[in-house]
Amino acid sequence: IPGLYDSVELILSGAPFLRNVQTVPDPGTKSVRVVAEVVAGAQPVEFILRAEVVAAKSRVPAGAATSASARLAAGEVKVLDFVIPLAEARVWSPEDPFLYELRLATGSDAASVRFGLRSFRFDPVTRRPFLNGQPYYLRGSNITIDRFYEDAARGELPWDAVWVRQLHRQIKAMNWNSLRYCIGFPPEFWYDIADEEGILIQDEFPIWVLNGGLQC
């Protein structure tokens, strides 16, 4: 599929600005680790990074607000790494898709990141999936998104948030809790809707082994 198929944003801010923010939720310690990459402008700067966690829907504070002072040389990039404890520590699951929102501000720039308090892994011995430390069996199927793009009858449906939400709710109505987006990737808001509706997502990267061991 040629061209742009996802949203494009132009973000204007002062300096220092937040270039990248990652959250690492930990249900075991009832906290979220924050890794924020901050970039200075043409001049050295001293600033205070403020951070808070709220419930994504109600905006009610859900963690201890924190702040840290930092100094950057001209053009410097610094990674700030800290942990915020979560008061309620409500874990995310398909049965209770509760989401938090991290808010960061430098005084000249601001960013927010939504996340669920969850952990997921496969046990190497039993090969069973574990969600939040407990065995969790996956029920679902595939959405071959590139083939959907190629369907002349699809119209604007892949970019219609109402239709996409109805699709994921139909998945839940079938007693499924997971999906694999395969043969390409959908727009980013599909993942947001899956998070909100309570569906675990596996991305299938388009790498296959062909005849003679050639990979493409």
C-alpha positions as CSV (number, residue, x, y, z in Angstrom):
1,I,0.0,0.0,0.0
2,P,1.8,3.2,-1.1
3,G,1.8,6.5,0.7
4,L,0.8,7.4,4.3
5,Y,-1.9,5.3,5.9
6,D,-1.5,6.5,9.5
7,S,-1.9,9.8,11.3
8,V,0.8,12.4,11.0
9,E,1.5,15.1,13.7
10,L,3.5,18.3,13.6
11,I,4.4,19.2,17.2
12,L,5.8,22.6,18.1
13,S,7.4,23.3,21.4
14,G,10.1,25.3,23.2
15,A,13.2,23.8,24.7
16,P,14.0,21.6,26.5
17,F,11.5,19.2,24.8
18,L,10.6,15.6,25.4
19,R,11.7,13.5,22.4
20,N,10.8,10.0,23.7
21,V,8.9,8.7,26.7
22,Q,8.6,5.0,27.8
23,T,6.6,3.5,30.6
24,V,7.5,0.2,32.2
25,P,4.6,-0.9,34.4
26,D,5.3,-3.4,37.2
27,P,2.3,-5.0,38.8
28,G,4.5,-6.8,41.3
29,T,5.8,-3.6,42.9
30,K,2.6,-1.6,42.1
31,S,4.6,1.1,40.3
32,V,5.5,2.4,36.9
33,R,9.1,3.1,35.7
34,V,9.4,6.2,33.5
35,V,12.2,6.7,31.1
36,A,12.1,10.1,29.5
37,E,14.5,11.5,26.9
38,V,14.9,15.3,27.1
39,V,16.6,17.4,24.5
40,A,18.1,20.9,25.1
41,G,17.9,23.7,22.6
42,A,20.7,26.0,21.4
43,Q,21.3,27.3,24.9
44,P,22.1,25.5,28.2
45,V,19.1,25.2,30.4
46,E,18.1,24.3,33.9
47,F,14.5,23.0,34.3
48,I,12.2,21.0,36.5
49,L,10.5,17.9,35.1
50,R,7.1,17.3,36.6
51,A,5.3,14.0,36.4
52,E,2.0,12.6,37.6
53,V,-0.2,9.6,36.9
54,V,-4.0,9.8,36.6
55,A,-6.7,7.4,35.7
56,A,-7.1,7.7,31.9
57,K,-11.0,8.0,32.0
58,S,-11.7,9.9,35.1
59,R,-8.4,11.9,35.3
60,V,-8.4,11.3,39.0
61,P,-4.8,11.2,40.4
62,A,-3.6,7.7,40.8
63,G,0.1,8.0,41.8
64,A,2.3,10.3,43.8
65,A,3.2,13.4,41.7
66,T,6.9,13.9,41.5
67,S,9.4,16.4,40.2
68,A,13.1,16.5,39.5
69,S,15.5,19.3,38.6
70,A,18.0,18.8,35.8
71,R,20.5,20.8,33.9
72,L,21.4,20.4,30.2
73,A,24.2,21.8,28.2
74,A,23.5,23.4,24.8
75,G,22.3,20.6,22.4
76,E,22.6,17.9,25.2
77,V,20.3,14.9,25.3
78,K,19.6,13.4,28.7
79,V,17.7,10.4,29.8
80,L,15.8,10.7,33.1
81,D,14.9,7.4,34.7
82,F,12.6,7.3,37.8
83,V,9.8,5.2,39.4
84,I,6.3,6.4,40.4
85,P,4.3,4.3,42.9
86,L,0.6,3.7,42.1
87,A,-1.8,4.2,44.9
88,E,-4.6,1.9,43.8
89,A,-2.5,-0.4,41.6
90,R,-5.4,-1.6,39.5
91,V,-4.0,-4.1,36.9
92,W,-5.1,-4.2,33.3
93,S,-6.8,-7.4,32.0
94,P,-9.3,-8.2,29.1
95,E,-11.9,-8.5,31.9
96,D,-11.0,-5.1,33.4
97,P,-9.2,-3.0,30.8
98,F,-8.3,-0.2,33.2
99,L,-5.8,2.4,31.8
100,Y,-3.6,5.0,33.4
101,E,-2.1,8.2,31.9
102,L,1.3,9.5,32.6
103,R,1.7,13.3,32.2
104,L,5.1,15.0,31.9
105,A,6.0,18.6,31.7
106,T,9.3,20.5,31.4
107,G,7.8,24.0,31.5
108,S,8.4,24.5,27.8
109,D,7.0,21.1,26.6
110,A,4.5,18.5,27.7
111,A,3.7,14.9,26.8
112,S,1.2,12.2,27.9
113,V,1.5,8.5,27.6
114,R,-1.3,6.0,28.3
115,F,-0.5,2.6,29.8
116,G,-1.9,-0.4,31.5
117,L,-0.5,-1.9,34.7
118,R,0.3,-5.4,33.3
119,S,3.0,-7.9,32.6
120,F,2.9,-10.7,30.0
121,R,5.3,-13.6,29.3
122,F,5.4,-17.2,28.2
123,D,6.7,-19.8,30.6
124,P,9.7,-21.5,29.1
125,V,8.8,-24.9,30.6
126,T,5.1,-25.2,30.2
127,R,5.0,-22.7,27.2
128,R,1.8,-21.3,28.7
129,P,1.1,-17.5,28.6
130,F,1.1,-15.6,31.9
131,L,-0.7,-12.3,32.3
132,N,0.1,-10.4,35.5
133,G,1.9,-13.5,36.9
134,Q,-1.1,-15.9,36.4
135,P,-1.7,-18.4,33.6
136,Y,-3.9,-16.9,30.9
137,Y,-5.2,-18.7,27.9
138,L,-5.5,-16.8,24.6
139,R,-8.6,-17.1,22.5
140,G,-8.8,-15.3,19.2
141,S,-7.8,-15.2,15.6
142,N,-6.1,-13.1,12.9
143,I,-6.8,-9.8,11.2
144,T,-4.8,-9.8,7.9
145,I,-4.9,-6.0,7.6
146,D,-2.9,-5.6,4.3
147,R,-5.4,-7.9,2.5
148,F,-8.2,-5.8,3.9
149,Y,-6.5,-2.6,2.5
150,E,-6.4,-4.3,-0.9
151,D,-10.2,-5.0,-0.9
152,A,-11.8,-2.5,-3.2
153,A,-15.0,-2.5,-1.1
154,R,-13.3,-1.5,2.1
155,G,-13.8,2.2,1.5
156,E,-12.7,4.3,4.5
157,L,-13.4,1.6,7.1
158,P,-9.8,1.1,8.3
159,W,-9.8,4.8,9.4
160,D,-13.3,4.9,10.8
161,A,-12.8,4.8,14.6
162,V,-16.5,4.0,15.2
163,W,-16.4,1.0,12.9
164,V,-13.1,-0.2,14.3
165,R,-14.5,-0.1,17.8
166,Q,-17.5,-2.1,16.7
167,L,-15.2,-4.7,15.2
168,H,-13.3,-5.1,18.4
169,R,-16.5,-5.3,20.5
170,Q,-17.7,-8.0,18.2
171,I,-14.5,-9.9,19.0
172,K,-15.2,-9.6,22.7
173,A,-18.9,-10.7,22.1
174,M,-17.5,-13.9,20.7
175,N,-15.7,-14.6,24.0
176,W,-12.3,-13.9,22.5
177,N,-9.6,-12.0,24.4
178,S,-6.8,-11.7,21.8
179,L,-6.0,-10.9,18.2
180,R,-3.0,-11.1,15.9
181,Y,-2.6,-8.2,13.5
182,C,-0.8,-10.0,10.6
183,I,0.3,-9.4,7.0
184,G,0.9,-5.7,7.8
185,F,0.0,-3.3,10.6
186,P,-3.2,-1.2,11.2
187,P,-3.2,2.5,12.1
188,E,-2.0,3.3,15.6
189,F,-5.5,4.0,16.9
190,W,-6.5,0.3,16.4
191,Y,-4.1,-0.5,19.3
192,D,-5.6,2.2,21.5
193,I,-9.1,0.8,20.9
194,A,-7.9,-2.8,21.6
195,D,-6.4,-1.5,24.9
196,E,-9.7,0.2,25.8
197,E,-11.9,-2.7,24.9
198,G,-9.6,-5.3,26.6
199,I,-8.0,-7.3,23.8
200,L,-4.4,-8.6,23.9
201,I,-2.6,-7.9,20.6
202,Q,0.2,-9.8,18.9
203,D,2.0,-8.2,16.0
204,E,3.1,-10.6,13.3
205,F,6.1,-9.0,11.6
206,P,6.1,-9.6,7.8
207,I,9.2,-11.8,7.7
208,W,8.9,-15.3,6.1
209,V,11.4,-17.9,5.0
210,L,11.1,-18.7,1.3
211,N,12.6,-21.5,-0.9
212,G,16.3,-21.9,-0.4
213,G,16.3,-20.2,3.0
214,L,15.9,-16.7,1.5
215,Q,14.3,-14.3,4.0
216,C,12.3,-11.2,3.0
